[in-house]
Every structure is written in structure tokens, then in C-alpha cells.
Amino acid sequence: MATDLALEPVTPRLGAHLTGVDLKQPIPETLAAGLRQALARHLVLFLPGQFLDIPALKRATEVFGPVVRVPYIAPSAEDPDVVAVLKEADENRISTFGGDWHSDFSFLERPPGGSLLQAVELPPVGGDTLWADQATAWETLPDDLRAVVAGRRAIQTGAPYGVSHAPTPGTATSRSITITRGDPEADRERAHPIVRRHPDSGREALFLNPIYTIRLEGLSEAESAPILARLYAHMTRPEFCCRHRWRPGDLAIWDNRTTLHFAVNDYDGHRRLLWRTTFAGEVPIAA
């Protein structure tokens, strides 16, 4: 039986603040089950005042699935299972890690199930993160777009890490996060369902990615572009989103199958550091 949790919704459909839980301590199965149920319902959880060290962060991650190491992003020096999401104070006017709407590594055969992000050092203001609910985006998709995407797959590639869709030479990027570029294997095309079903909750959600989706199966990139533009505009409508203003010690947990997220890059001149872990997912299941 799951533990009853003190949850306060952030929006009617997306996000919840969770208080009264200390994840620095061992996590009994009743609490673990409650956390999984809460994530399945709210898609993003925000836990204030956790201040988890890396071992505790990894234990909390294992509540949701095995810890996995993501490709193309260098791990932190402290632990190979952790990514240091860092931007130094003197890194100004650069593209930042996660600074566009996306789900993580959707081009992989088994995209991550989700991630945890622990605030370590924050700017005095700015550096918020946004999430967008893709289950509600699918439920409210206009009928003409539904007819186009229902039962169809999208072609995904690791565009920023490959050759054919690599960033423009000279693009200013962070020196604090080492990213592998120019890997031909990242250009490999993989087809995933545009509408996927969650393996636990059974909810259906759009699974497209402004960074990694290059076209719809059966269509060229040029033919796909106007359709994807309409889809992305719908998927990120404000009523599907929540925004988190980070406080020291905050922990965020999100489901990568049913959300997009966006790191706001508005804090030039200040250092920002968060620890990120990732838990395993499955081959996307078509709705």
C-alpha cells in the first residue's frame, strides 16, 4: 500500500509540490510506491529543501527505475552517473544546456524514462525551468492534426551530436558541459510513435521533439516542417505548462515520456549548478 503524500498541484493537470518527505533517509517501499503514483499522476514533482548529496540522489532515482548514463554528455567528475548542469558566471551570451523545448534523448532506441534535478548553486533570480504536459496536448489536439499523426511515426536523430544537423560552426556554447559533436552514429534515423502510451499509467501522449524530430515518417523534411510547426505551437501552449523558480535544495522529478522541458537562459553573470540523474525507460509503446 502506498503512503499518502502531501501534494499541492501547481496547475490543474501538470506538476505538484510535495512536502513532508525527506529523501536523505532510506526510502521504504510504501513511500517509493507513493512517489511513483504521484509522478504518474502529476508528471512533474517539486520537493523543497532536500539538499541531497550524490548517493542520496542516486537512491532516489532508483525509486523510478535503474540509473542510466546518457550519451554524448560528459558526466561530472564526482560520479559517472551524474551530469553537472553548470553554467559559470563568466559564460555570457551562449546557448545553454537544455535551452529549447525538448524531451531527453528521444532519438535513442530506449529514451530515458525520466530525470531528477537537484539544485546546488543558483543565481539570485532567473534560471527557471518550464515543463509542458504532452498528455493534455494530445487530448486537445485539433482534429485535422489528429488525422495526420494518429498511427504515424516520427523520425528522430541525435541532431546536435551528429554531422548532418550539427550546430552552425562558431555557435557559442558552454565550456562547463562537455558535449560530443560530429559523431556520424548520432545521425542514425530512428522511428518512434508520435503518440505513445505510458507503460504504467496507460496515458497517451504526444512524443515529438523540436530538437531531435526531423520529419514525419513517409514525408520529406520540407513536407513535415509546416505540420511540425503547428504541432510544436500546440504542444507548448501556456495552459499545458508549469514553471518552476528554483530555491536552494529544491529537487525536481519528471517523466520524460509525457513532458517536454525548457531551461530558461536569463541569468548571465551568475553561476548556476544542478546535479542531474536519469532513470531508464523502454522502447516507446504506440498508442
Backbone bond lengths (Angstrom), bond angles and torsions (degrees), N, CA, C in turn:
res aa  C-N    CA-C-N  psi(-1)  N-CA   C-N-CA  omega(-1)  CA-C   N-CA-C  phi
1 M - - - 1.471 - - 1.525 109.50 -
2 A 1.349 116.81 133.58 1.454 121.22 -177.49 1.520 110.83 -76.44
3 T 1.331 114.99 151.32 1.451 121.91 175.55 1.527 109.78 -73.82
4 D 1.338 117.34 138.67 1.459 121.15 172.48 1.520 108.52 -71.34
5 L 1.322 117.10 130.09 1.456 121.83 -174.86 1.521 110.59 -114.39
6 A 1.346 115.12 149.06 1.464 121.74 178.52 1.524 108.43 -86.02
7 L 1.341 115.72 92.12 1.457 122.21 -175.19 1.529 110.15 -110.92
8 E 1.320 115.73 133.20 1.461 121.71 175.75 1.523 107.93 -121.83
9 P 1.333 118.63 112.24 1.464 120.18 -177.82 1.524 112.39 -59.02
10 V 1.326 114.98 144.09 1.464 121.77 175.16 1.520 109.99 -86.98
11 T 1.326 116.68 -43.05 1.460 123.42 173.41 1.530 106.62 -133.87
12 P 1.334 118.45 170.36 1.468 119.03 -178.74 1.518 114.21 -59.75
13 R 1.348 118.23 -28.34 1.464 120.21 -174.86 1.517 113.71 -120.78
14 L 1.298 119.29 -21.20 1.466 121.93 -170.04 1.515 111.98 -132.67
15 G 1.354 115.58 127.86 1.452 121.24 171.28 1.518 113.12 87.93
16 A 1.344 115.65 143.47 1.458 121.67 174.77 1.517 108.98 -152.63
17 H 1.333 115.58 139.34 1.459 121.72 170.22 1.527 108.10 -83.17
18 L 1.317 115.93 136.34 1.461 121.80 -179.98 1.519 108.54 -122.72
19 T 1.322 116.48 120.49 1.459 121.85 179.43 1.528 109.62 -119.40
20 G 1.337 115.12 168.60 1.454 120.28 177.17 1.508 114.27 79.53
21 V 1.334 117.31 14.33 1.466 122.04 -179.66 1.520 108.37 -124.14
22 D 1.327 117.05 133.45 1.460 122.60 177.88 1.527 108.16 -118.23
23 L 1.319 116.30 102.79 1.460 120.32 -176.54 1.531 112.72 -83.71
24 K 1.320 116.59 2.94 1.480 118.79 171.18 1.524 110.51 -71.86
25 Q 1.308 115.88 -22.69 1.457 121.24 -179.27 1.530 110.20 -88.33
26 P 1.348 118.01 162.14 1.468 119.52 173.52 1.523 110.68 -54.56
27 I 1.321 116.35 142.68 1.460 122.02 -173.90 1.524 108.91 -104.15
28 P 1.344 118.34 106.72 1.466 119.53 178.49 1.519 111.34 -68.59
29 E 1.327 117.08 160.05 1.454 120.87 -175.59 1.524 112.23 -63.67
30 T 1.331 118.00 -31.24 1.465 118.26 178.04 1.520 111.05 -63.56
31 L 1.337 116.95 -40.93 1.463 120.28 176.99 1.524 110.10 -69.06
32 A 1.330 116.95 -42.25 1.464 120.29 179.63 1.532 110.65 -57.80
33 A 1.329 116.82 -43.63 1.459 120.40 179.39 1.531 110.93 -63.75
34 G 1.325 116.48 -39.53 1.459 119.83 177.77 1.522 112.29 -64.44
35 L 1.326 116.76 -38.79 1.465 120.70 178.05 1.528 110.77 -64.83
36 R 1.317 116.75 -42.45 1.468 119.54 179.22 1.529 110.97 -64.36
37 Q 1.322 117.10 -41.55 1.461 120.37 178.20 1.532 110.93 -63.86
38 A 1.326 116.05 -41.82 1.467 120.23 -179.99 1.519 111.06 -64.39
39 L 1.327 117.42 -40.76 1.458 120.00 179.18 1.527 110.88 -66.53
40 A 1.332 116.88 -41.28 1.462 119.87 178.93 1.524 111.37 -61.55
41 R 1.328 116.51 -33.25 1.458 120.13 -178.60 1.525 112.24 -81.05
42 H 1.329 116.99 -45.32 1.470 121.06 -170.75 1.525 113.69 -101.48
43 L 1.314 118.92 -15.22 1.467 125.97 174.67 1.524 114.12 74.34
44 V 1.336 117.68 -30.29 1.470 122.53 174.71 1.521 107.79 -139.33
45 L 1.340 116.04 133.26 1.461 121.77 176.75 1.521 109.32 -118.96
46 F 1.334 116.10 140.35 1.460 122.31 177.78 1.525 108.62 -121.24
47 L 1.323 116.90 119.80 1.458 122.61 -177.12 1.522 108.31 -117.14
48 P 1.325 119.07 111.09 1.468 121.16 -178.66 1.524 111.46 -77.10
49 G 1.325 114.76 154.46 1.459 121.87 168.42 1.508 116.10 63.07
50 Q 1.318 118.42 33.04 1.465 119.84 -178.79 1.525 112.13 -83.50
51 F 1.328 118.42 -44.50 1.474 122.17 178.26 1.530 111.01 50.28
52 L 1.335 116.75 49.59 1.459 120.55 -176.83 1.527 110.65 -76.09
53 D 1.326 115.87 136.77 1.452 118.42 167.97 1.531 107.64 -80.14
54 I 1.313 116.87 176.66 1.459 119.78 -173.17 1.528 112.36 -63.80
55 P 1.341 121.16 -44.43 1.469 118.52 176.98 1.521 113.16 -58.69
56 A 1.328 117.59 -40.56 1.470 119.92 179.31 1.523 110.98 -68.92
57 L 1.324 116.75 -36.88 1.455 120.02 177.63 1.526 110.72 -63.06
58 K 1.315 117.16 -40.72 1.467 120.28 179.03 1.531 111.06 -68.77
59 R 1.339 117.68 -37.60 1.472 119.59 176.63 1.523 110.33 -62.58
60 A 1.332 116.39 -41.91 1.464 119.78 179.13 1.531 110.71 -64.99
61 T 1.306 117.08 -37.30 1.466 120.92 178.88 1.520 110.71 -61.71
62 E 1.321 117.00 -40.17 1.469 121.42 -177.19 1.519 113.10 -67.04
63 V 1.334 117.69 -13.73 1.466 120.36 172.77 1.533 110.31 -59.45
64 F 1.326 116.60 -33.46 1.458 122.14 -172.21 1.524 113.44 -101.33
65 G 1.304 117.32 -13.89 1.463 121.00 179.19 1.507 110.31 158.42
66 P 1.323 117.42 169.62 1.469 120.00 178.54 1.525 111.13 -59.47
67 V 1.324 116.30 140.87 1.460 121.34 174.93 1.528 108.67 -67.40
68 V 1.328 116.35 133.24 1.460 120.93 177.40 1.526 109.47 -124.35
69 R 1.322 114.69 153.50 1.462 121.48 176.52 1.527 108.31 -100.02
70 V 1.320 116.34 125.88 1.460 120.30 -177.71 1.525 109.79 -81.17
71 P 1.332 117.29 149.09 1.457 120.39 179.47 1.527 112.09 -80.84
72 Y 1.307 115.20 164.40 1.465 124.81 170.34 1.521 114.71 70.72
73 I 1.328 118.64 -10.53 1.464 122.18 179.68 1.520 107.87 -114.59
74 A 1.327 117.67 123.27 1.458 120.52 -179.86 1.523 110.15 -66.36
75 P 1.340 117.49 135.03 1.467 119.45 177.81 1.517 111.12 -73.20
76 S 1.321 114.74 170.04 1.459 119.93 177.07 1.522 110.22 -69.18
77 A 1.307 116.23 159.07 1.459 120.73 177.04 1.519 111.18 -69.90
78 E 1.336 117.06 -23.54 1.461 121.15 -176.16 1.526 112.58 -76.56
79 D 1.355 117.63 -34.09 1.454 120.11 -175.61 1.526 108.92 -159.91
80 P 1.337 118.39 132.17 1.468 119.92 -177.21 1.525 114.02 -70.30
81 D 1.340 118.66 -12.96 1.460 121.74 178.44 1.524 112.88 -90.48
82 V 1.325 117.07 1.28 1.462 121.90 -173.67 1.527 109.63 -123.06
83 V 1.322 115.96 137.06 1.460 122.07 172.57 1.529 107.99 -103.33
84 A 1.320 116.17 129.69 1.460 121.10 174.35 1.525 107.96 -86.65
85 V 1.327 116.88 106.11 1.463 121.73 178.33 1.526 106.25 -84.08
86 L 1.329 114.69 95.27 1.466 121.33 -167.37 1.526 110.48 -127.46
87 K 1.310 114.82 138.14 1.459 122.25 166.25 1.517 107.25 -135.61
88 E 1.326 116.41 122.89 1.459 121.05 -177.79 1.524 111.08 -78.85
89 A 1.330 115.44 159.65 1.460 120.77 -175.49 1.522 112.60 -63.32
90 D 1.323 117.23 -27.76 1.468 119.34 -177.35 1.528 113.20 -93.21
91 E 1.331 117.61 7.42 1.466 121.29 177.23 1.525 108.28 -93.42
92 N 1.300 115.31 94.69 1.452 121.56 -174.62 1.522 111.07 -112.24
93 R 1.328 115.58 146.68 1.467 123.24 175.10 1.527 111.06 56.76
94 I 1.327 115.41 47.72 1.458 121.09 177.15 1.528 108.89 -121.16
95 S 1.348 115.56 160.31 1.467 118.70 168.83 1.514 107.25 -76.73
96 T 1.316 116.47 136.49 1.458 120.08 -173.50 1.523 111.23 -107.48
97 F 1.321 115.93 159.59 1.456 123.21 -178.81 1.526 109.97 -62.13
98 G 1.334 117.08 122.35 1.461 120.88 179.76 1.502 114.87 78.24
99 G 1.340 117.45 16.82 1.446 120.51 -173.00 1.513 115.05 -85.83
100 D 1.311 117.28 41.48 1.461 123.68 171.31 1.523 106.44 -159.22
101 W 1.330 116.63 160.89 1.454 119.53 178.42 1.525 109.62 -62.78
102 H 1.325 116.72 132.23 1.465 121.05 -179.45 1.518 109.78 -169.01
103 S 1.343 115.39 161.27 1.463 121.39 158.41 1.522 105.54 -109.02
104 D 1.309 116.88 158.85 1.463 119.93 -170.51 1.525 111.74 -78.61
105 F 1.340 115.19 124.18 1.460 122.97 167.21 1.535 112.79 52.56
106 S 1.330 115.53 46.11 1.465 119.88 -179.09 1.522 112.06 -68.36
107 F 1.328 117.63 -12.33 1.462 121.04 -179.35 1.526 112.71 -81.75
108 L 1.332 118.13 -8.59 1.454 120.36 179.60 1.532 110.61 -74.84
109 E 1.318 116.36 158.29 1.459 119.92 176.15 1.526 110.45 -59.65
110 R 1.336 115.80 -41.15 1.461 122.23 176.11 1.529 108.27 -121.84
111 P 1.315 118.12 87.67 1.462 119.58 178.53 1.526 110.62 -60.33
112 P 1.330 117.72 153.59 1.469 119.87 179.27 1.520 112.58 -56.41
113 G 1.345 114.89 148.07 1.453 119.57 175.25 1.512 112.47 -75.40
114 G 1.332 116.49 -30.65 1.456 120.86 179.75 1.499 110.99 172.60
115 S 1.328 115.63 -177.08 1.468 120.97 -176.98 1.518 110.89 -144.49
116 L 1.336 114.30 161.64 1.458 123.43 171.56 1.529 107.70 -120.24
117 L 1.324 116.24 141.67 1.455 121.70 -178.74 1.519 108.52 -133.77
118 Q 1.338 115.71 118.38 1.464 122.40 -177.34 1.520 109.38 -107.83
119 A 1.338 116.94 121.45 1.458 121.39 178.32 1.521 110.26 -70.63
120 V 1.328 115.93 129.24 1.458 121.85 179.44 1.521 111.15 -114.72
121 E 1.335 116.75 -51.89 1.465 121.42 178.83 1.516 108.04 -139.82
122 L 1.345 116.67 131.01 1.451 120.87 -170.51 1.519 111.86 -129.15
123 P 1.343 117.01 152.03 1.463 119.59 169.90 1.525 109.79 -68.41
124 P 1.334 117.83 160.70 1.466 119.21 179.97 1.518 112.87 -63.22
125 V 1.328 116.55 -27.49 1.455 121.76 175.81 1.529 106.88 -156.78
126 G 1.327 115.99 151.88 1.455 119.83 -178.52 1.515 111.69 94.52
127 G 1.341 115.35 179.39 1.458 120.58 -178.84 1.515 113.30 75.50
128 D 1.332 117.48 25.36 1.464 120.68 178.48 1.533 110.06 -67.32
129 T 1.339 115.32 164.91 1.460 121.76 173.34 1.526 108.77 -125.75
130 L 1.339 115.89 138.75 1.457 122.68 178.43 1.515 109.57 -112.00
131 W 1.338 115.80 148.31 1.459 122.61 172.58 1.519 108.57 -126.80
132 A 1.341 116.40 150.84 1.467 122.27 178.18 1.526 108.93 -128.25
133 D 1.305 115.95 132.58 1.468 125.25 -174.41 1.530 109.82 -83.30
134 Q 1.326 116.28 110.55 1.459 119.77 -176.45 1.526 113.42 -88.68
135 A 1.320 117.65 -12.42 1.465 120.03 172.10 1.531 109.73 -70.89
136 T 1.327 116.52 -47.62 1.461 119.72 176.84 1.522 111.08 -67.10
137 A 1.321 117.22 -34.50 1.469 120.10 176.97 1.527 110.62 -59.89
138 W 1.329 117.41 -40.24 1.462 120.52 177.95 1.526 111.17 -69.96
139 E 1.329 116.90 -43.37 1.461 120.29 -177.68 1.529 111.85 -61.93
140 T 1.331 117.21 -28.48 1.470 121.32 -175.48 1.524 112.47 -106.68
141 L 1.313 118.12 9.87 1.459 120.74 -177.35 1.533 110.41 -64.71
142 P 1.329 117.40 133.62 1.473 119.86 178.21 1.527 111.74 -55.68
143 D 1.318 115.79 148.85 1.461 121.38 -173.10 1.523 112.85 -59.11
144 D 1.345 117.86 -37.62 1.461 118.29 -177.55 1.525 111.48 -67.69
145 L 1.344 117.07 -35.12 1.464 119.63 176.11 1.525 110.98 -72.86
146 R 1.316 116.85 -36.25 1.473 119.95 175.59 1.532 110.35 -57.37
147 A 1.309 116.04 -42.94 1.458 119.63 -178.69 1.522 111.53 -63.30
148 V 1.339 116.90 -31.07 1.460 121.06 -179.80 1.529 111.30 -75.68
149 V 1.336 118.12 -41.99 1.462 120.48 -169.33 1.526 113.90 -97.02
150 A 1.328 119.09 -21.53 1.465 120.69 -176.19 1.524 110.18 -59.42
151 G 1.328 116.07 124.71 1.446 121.86 178.61 1.515 114.73 77.80
152 R 1.330 117.50 0.55 1.463 121.54 -177.71 1.524 110.46 -98.48
153 R 1.305 116.65 157.69 1.457 121.95 175.19 1.533 110.03 -109.52
154 A 1.326 115.04 158.41 1.465 121.89 174.91 1.516 108.92 -113.45
155 I 1.312 115.81 149.39 1.456 122.01 179.23 1.521 108.54 -94.22
156 Q 1.314 115.16 123.83 1.463 122.23 -178.08 1.532 109.34 -116.28
157 T 1.327 115.73 143.18 1.465 121.23 171.46 1.529 108.56 -138.93
158 G 1.328 115.32 163.36 1.468 120.58 174.81 1.511 110.66 -83.67
159 A 1.322 116.70 57.52 1.462 123.09 -168.23 1.529 115.23 -46.95
160 P 1.348 120.12 -49.45 1.469 118.60 -175.73 1.525 113.73 -66.94
161 Y 1.331 117.14 -17.18 1.463 120.67 -174.76 1.520 112.50 -102.96
162 G 1.329 116.66 -6.52 1.452 120.85 -175.51 1.511 113.04 -99.29
163 V 1.334 114.53 -152.57 1.458 121.74 -175.74 1.522 111.27 -109.45
164 S 1.339 117.34 -50.70 1.455 120.06 -170.00 1.517 113.82 -70.99
165 H 1.340 118.45 -25.77 1.457 121.64 179.76 1.533 111.15 -122.26
166 A 1.312 116.03 29.18 1.469 120.47 -177.40 1.524 111.01 -67.14
167 P 1.345 117.54 155.39 1.466 119.96 176.21 1.526 111.17 -58.97
168 T 1.310 115.49 153.14 1.457 121.01 178.90 1.526 110.04 -59.28
169 P 1.344 118.39 133.48 1.463 120.31 177.78 1.525 110.66 -54.20
170 G 1.319 115.00 138.33 1.452 119.85 -179.27 1.513 114.19 91.64
171 T 1.351 118.10 -6.44 1.460 120.41 176.61 1.523 109.71 -61.14
172 A 1.309 116.83 127.34 1.464 121.17 -178.29 1.522 109.57 -76.19
173 T 1.329 116.75 121.51 1.458 121.84 178.66 1.520 109.81 -127.87
174 S 1.307 116.04 166.76 1.460 121.20 -176.62 1.525 111.78 -67.74
175 R 1.306 116.25 137.41 1.469 120.63 172.38 1.528 110.64 -86.41
176 S 1.341 116.81 -9.79 1.459 120.88 -175.43 1.521 112.95 -83.14
177 I 1.336 117.21 -17.63 1.463 122.36 177.87 1.523 106.92 -123.11
178 T 1.320 116.80 115.37 1.458 121.16 -178.30 1.523 109.24 -84.63
179 I 1.333 115.29 120.88 1.459 122.25 -178.29 1.525 108.60 -119.86
180 T 1.324 116.19 131.42 1.462 121.34 177.07 1.519 109.42 -74.52
181 R 1.329 116.79 130.41 1.457 122.17 178.70 1.532 109.28 -121.91
182 G 1.318 115.86 161.22 1.451 121.58 171.37 1.509 115.57 70.64
183 D 1.336 118.04 25.95 1.459 121.57 179.03 1.529 108.79 -91.19
184 P 1.345 119.09 113.44 1.467 120.10 -178.86 1.526 113.36 -57.65
185 E 1.334 118.55 -29.06 1.461 121.30 -179.80 1.531 110.97 -62.89
186 A 1.336 116.80 -28.03 1.462 120.00 179.98 1.524 111.85 -69.06
187 D 1.337 117.58 -18.42 1.461 121.08 178.30 1.525 112.90 -81.27
188 R 1.309 117.26 -4.33 1.458 120.34 -179.64 1.525 110.08 -60.38
189 E 1.330 116.26 131.08 1.452 120.77 -178.84 1.528 110.72 -85.80
190 R 1.335 114.92 134.86 1.467 120.12 177.91 1.523 108.34 -133.34
191 A 1.318 116.54 132.62 1.463 121.70 -178.86 1.526 110.12 -96.72
192 H 1.333 116.13 125.38 1.465 122.49 174.53 1.528 108.81 -123.64
193 P 1.339 117.30 151.62 1.474 119.26 178.20 1.519 111.34 -60.69
194 I 1.314 115.55 139.74 1.467 119.73 177.46 1.524 110.29 -70.17
195 V 1.320 116.76 -32.62 1.465 121.30 175.11 1.523 107.17 -115.95
196 R 1.329 116.32 117.46 1.463 120.47 -177.35 1.523 110.02 -113.38
197 R 1.313 114.96 155.53 1.467 121.78 179.34 1.516 109.55 -106.89
198 H 1.321 116.04 132.22 1.466 121.13 179.94 1.525 109.08 -68.97
199 P 1.336 118.87 132.43 1.465 120.18 -175.68 1.515 114.19 -67.93
200 D 1.326 118.19 -22.03 1.465 121.45 -177.75 1.524 112.13 -101.93
201 S 1.316 116.71 -52.83 1.472 119.90 -176.15 1.523 112.81 -83.40
202 G 1.332 117.10 -22.10 1.450 120.36 -175.75 1.517 114.13 79.26
203 R 1.332 118.25 -1.39 1.457 120.70 -179.34 1.529 110.35 -68.08
204 E 1.319 115.10 146.82 1.453 120.87 177.34 1.526 109.03 -101.18
205 A 1.334 115.97 143.53 1.459 120.37 -176.59 1.517 109.70 -149.10
206 L 1.331 115.47 150.87 1.458 119.74 172.33 1.518 109.63 -66.71
207 F 1.329 115.80 141.63 1.456 120.90 -179.56 1.524 108.74 -132.92
208 L 1.330 114.05 71.95 1.455 123.21 175.96 1.516 108.47 -123.68
209 N 1.332 116.43 161.53 1.458 118.98 -169.47 1.528 109.60 -146.42
210 P 1.336 118.02 114.37 1.465 119.59 -179.74 1.530 114.25 -58.58
211 I 1.324 118.14 -21.96 1.460 120.69 179.46 1.520 111.57 -89.26
212 Y 1.327 118.01 -42.14 1.467 121.19 -168.71 1.530 114.81 -106.91
213 T 1.330 119.40 -18.13 1.463 120.85 178.86 1.524 109.06 -81.71
214 I 1.345 116.62 123.18 1.462 119.04 -178.49 1.526 112.57 -104.09
215 R 1.348 117.53 -24.72 1.461 119.23 179.72 1.524 109.59 -170.84
216 L 1.309 115.50 169.19 1.456 122.32 173.19 1.524 108.68 -90.72
217 E 1.331 115.70 141.65 1.453 119.42 -179.68 1.527 109.65 -58.95
218 G 1.337 115.83 134.15 1.455 121.01 -179.40 1.508 114.35 89.09
219 L 1.340 117.55 -6.21 1.459 122.23 178.79 1.519 109.91 -124.11
220 S 1.315 116.75 154.43 1.461 120.89 175.09 1.523 109.82 -77.32
221 E 1.318 116.06 170.31 1.463 119.55 176.17 1.522 110.28 -62.19
222 A 1.326 117.25 -40.74 1.469 120.17 179.97 1.522 111.17 -65.03
223 E 1.331 117.32 -41.20 1.467 120.66 178.75 1.524 111.64 -68.46
224 S 1.328 116.13 -33.38 1.469 121.24 -177.65 1.516 112.46 -76.02
225 A 1.327 117.18 -29.98 1.465 121.13 -169.43 1.528 113.68 -54.54
226 P 1.332 120.65 -50.03 1.479 118.09 -179.03 1.519 113.11 -67.75
227 I 1.324 117.38 -30.94 1.465 120.15 177.74 1.524 109.58 -68.91
228 L 1.328 116.64 -45.70 1.464 120.18 179.24 1.526 111.06 -63.82
229 A 1.320 117.31 -37.14 1.467 119.54 178.66 1.517 111.02 -60.61
230 R 1.331 117.17 -42.84 1.466 120.24 177.23 1.525 111.12 -65.42
231 L 1.316 116.17 -41.99 1.459 119.93 179.58 1.515 111.05 -62.19
232 Y 1.327 117.69 -47.25 1.470 120.50 -178.21 1.529 110.96 -63.56
233 A 1.333 117.21 -38.55 1.464 119.41 178.16 1.522 110.55 -62.33
234 H 1.324 117.30 -39.23 1.463 121.07 177.90 1.526 111.14 -70.50
235 M 1.321 117.49 -44.01 1.465 122.40 -174.18 1.523 113.23 -62.88
236 T 1.326 117.05 -23.32 1.465 120.66 -176.16 1.529 111.92 -114.79
237 R 1.332 116.68 24.14 1.462 119.57 175.75 1.531 109.98 -59.28
238 P 1.331 118.39 143.26 1.465 120.49 -175.95 1.525 114.13 -54.86
239 E 1.334 117.56 -34.29 1.465 118.80 -177.33 1.530 112.82 -70.87
240 F 1.324 117.97 -9.42 1.459 121.31 176.23 1.530 111.94 -97.47
241 C 1.332 117.48 1.00 1.470 121.15 -167.55 1.522 112.89 -113.94
242 C 1.307 114.63 157.79 1.461 122.07 165.99 1.525 108.02 -134.91
243 R 1.310 115.67 155.10 1.471 121.99 -176.22 1.522 108.56 -128.01
244 H 1.332 115.88 132.51 1.457 120.37 -178.92 1.520 110.51 -113.21
245 R 1.332 115.39 123.33 1.463 121.14 172.06 1.525 107.39 -92.57
246 W 1.300 116.03 114.83 1.460 121.42 -173.47 1.529 112.38 -70.27
247 R 1.326 114.35 141.33 1.457 123.08 171.68 1.528 107.77 -123.08
248 P 1.341 118.13 152.97 1.471 119.12 178.94 1.528 111.31 -53.41
249 G 1.321 115.85 132.90 1.459 121.35 179.03 1.505 115.33 88.34
250 D 1.338 118.29 -7.97 1.459 120.67 179.44 1.526 110.89 -61.83
251 L 1.332 114.90 143.24 1.461 122.22 172.14 1.522 107.93 -124.13
252 A 1.337 116.44 129.70 1.465 121.54 173.72 1.519 109.02 -112.80
253 I 1.323 116.15 140.19 1.467 123.41 176.98 1.525 106.46 -128.22
254 W 1.328 117.74 127.80 1.464 118.26 -179.71 1.516 112.00 -137.06
255 D 1.343 112.80 155.99 1.456 122.17 177.45 1.521 108.21 -92.65
256 N 1.318 116.48 117.38 1.458 122.30 -176.47 1.524 112.43 -77.42
257 R 1.336 116.56 -15.55 1.465 120.62 -177.92 1.519 111.71 -76.68
258 T 1.324 117.19 -28.51 1.466 121.63 -168.23 1.523 113.56 -124.92
259 T 1.333 117.91 10.32 1.462 120.22 179.08 1.528 110.37 -138.22
260 L 1.315 114.78 156.73 1.460 123.51 160.79 1.516 107.33 -107.54
261 H 1.334 117.04 159.07 1.459 119.37 173.34 1.520 110.67 -141.97
262 F 1.339 115.54 165.01 1.466 122.87 -170.60 1.523 107.53 -149.97
263 A 1.336 116.87 122.36 1.467 122.18 176.86 1.522 109.18 -93.11
264 V 1.320 117.18 118.56 1.458 122.00 -175.77 1.535 109.52 -79.99
265 N 1.310 115.84 124.58 1.465 122.56 -174.60 1.529 109.45 -103.48
266 D 1.329 115.74 74.69 1.465 120.05 -175.06 1.527 112.11 -128.48
267 Y 1.326 117.75 27.29 1.473 119.83 -171.98 1.531 112.21 -128.93
268 D 1.328 117.42 34.09 1.461 120.46 176.18 1.528 110.19 -49.54
269 G 1.332 115.01 140.49 1.459 120.74 179.69 1.506 114.12 92.69
270 H 1.343 118.01 -0.02 1.460 122.16 179.91 1.520 110.17 -133.43
271 R 1.317 115.67 145.94 1.462 121.28 178.51 1.535 109.78 -82.85
272 R 1.329 115.58 140.66 1.459 121.35 177.41 1.515 108.16 -138.65
273 L 1.334 116.39 125.72 1.467 122.03 -178.59 1.522 109.27 -137.18
274 L 1.329 115.16 127.33 1.457 121.92 172.52 1.520 108.07 -134.00
275 W 1.337 116.81 147.68 1.459 121.75 174.81 1.516 108.74 -95.15
276 R 1.333 116.21 133.32 1.464 119.48 179.11 1.520 111.55 -123.78
277 T 1.326 115.29 132.26 1.460 122.39 170.93 1.524 108.37 -119.60
278 T 1.327 115.50 161.61 1.462 120.99 -175.48 1.517 109.45 -135.57
279 F 1.345 116.12 141.17 1.465 118.84 176.69 1.524 110.10 -113.81
280 A 1.327 114.98 155.06 1.458 122.36 -169.63 1.521 111.92 -68.03
281 G 1.325 115.03 150.86 1.451 122.86 171.68 1.524 109.88 -120.31
282 E 1.309 115.04 -163.08 1.458 121.64 -176.38 1.535 109.06 -128.47
283 V 1.322 117.02 170.28 1.449 120.03 170.09 1.531 107.77 -60.18
284 P 1.341 118.53 125.56 1.464 119.23 -175.65 1.530 112.79 -54.42
285 I 1.345 114.68 135.82 1.454 122.75 -178.14 1.525 108.44 -96.25
286 A 1.317 116.86 125.38 1.461 119.90 180.00 1.528 110.40 -68.40
287 A 1.332 115.29 142.34 1.453 120.51 177.59 1.523 109.62 -69.45
